Amino acid sequence: MEHDLCIRESIKYIENNLKEKIELKELADKAFLSKYHYHRIFHAIVGEPVAEYVRKRRLEEAANELISSDNKIVDIALKYQFGSQETFTKAFKKVYGVPPREFRENRSKIALISSRNKGISKLSMVA
């Protein structure tokens, strides 16, 4: 049970530091675990490795920023700790199926789909 609390606290830390460099050792130290045990426990509780979780969360935040701002793609990539726009584009395309520029260009379609999905989930909860 205490491992759940450690991982929950780690996730809070990750969420608050997505724009910063996050080291596995740092997370493990905060949870008072070895890197090996921290990684194993995180994976067991969350369902994916630490690095994958952090990468996906950074990509989600970057996707939100692509839709809601006109910031340069390279600036967004660097802000979320991707080494270059090329690295960011590869990772982004792997998760979202399109490069960031195309994702941004289609933001009106994405916003419409997102608002429809929110409406559906609200209806599901009411019913």
N, C-alpha and C positions, 0 to 999 in steps of 0.2 A: 504494500500500500504506500509506503513512503517513497518508493520509486516513482509512483504516479505523480506525487507532489513534486519531486525533483524535475521530472520531465515537463510538467505543467509550467513550472517556474522557468525552465530552459526555453520553452516555447514563447513565453512572455518576453524573455530576454531577446530571443531571435526576432520576434515581431518588432520590438523597439529599436533594433539595430540592423535592420535589413540594408541600410545604406552604408554600413560599416563593414570592415573585414571581420568575419567571425571564424574563429579557429576551433576545431574539435577539442583541442587540449583545454582551451579556455572554458568551453561548456562543461567538459568533464570535471575540471577543477571546481567550478561553481557547484556542481552536484556532488563533490567529494567522491568521485569515482575515477577509476583508470579510464583512459580513452577507449580501450577495448570493451570494458563493461558498460560504459556510458553508451557507446555506439550500439551494442547488442540490446540493451534495455530500451533505448530510444526506438530502435527498429521494431522491437516486439510490441511496444505500446502504440506507436504512431502508424506502423505499417509500412514504413519506408526508411531508408538510411537518412542520417542527418543531412548530409550534403545535398541529397535529392530534395528533401523537404525545403531547405533554405533556397535552393535554386528555383524550385517551383514558386515559392512565395515571392521571391524577387521578380520573377517573370510576371506573376499576377499583378503586382504593384506597378511594374513597368507598363503592362497592358492597360491598366487603369489610367496611368499618366498619358499614354499615347492617345487615348480616347478623350481625356478631359483637358489636355493642354496642347500647346503648339511648340513645346520644347523640342529642340533638335534630338533626333534619335540617338546620335552619338553621345549627347549629354545625358540622356536617360540611361543608356547602356553603362556609362562610366559611374553614374550616380548609384546604380544598383550592383556595383562591383564586378562588372564584366570587363575584361581586359581590353576589348576593342569592340567596335561596332560589328565587325565580322563575327566574332565569337557570340555576341548577343543575338545577331540575326540567325545564326545556326541554331542556337538553343531555343529561340522564340519560335522559329519555323517548326522545330521538332514537336513543340507542345501545341501550338495553335494552327499549324498546317499552312500558314502563310507568313511571309516576311513582315516585319514591323511596319514598313511603309504601306503595304497593301492593307494591313490590319487598320491602320490609321485612316486610310482613304475610304474604307468601308465603315467608318465609325457610326454613321447614321443608321446603317442596317444593324450593326451590333447593338446600338442603344435600343432600337426597336425590339429586337429579339430579347434583350435583357429585360426590358420593361414588360414584355409579354410573359416571360418566365416568372417574374416577380408576381404578376397578377395570378398566374396559375398556382404558384405555391401558396399564395394567400387564400385562394379559393379552396385549395386542398385542405388547408388548415381549418377553415371554417366548416367545411362539409363533414 
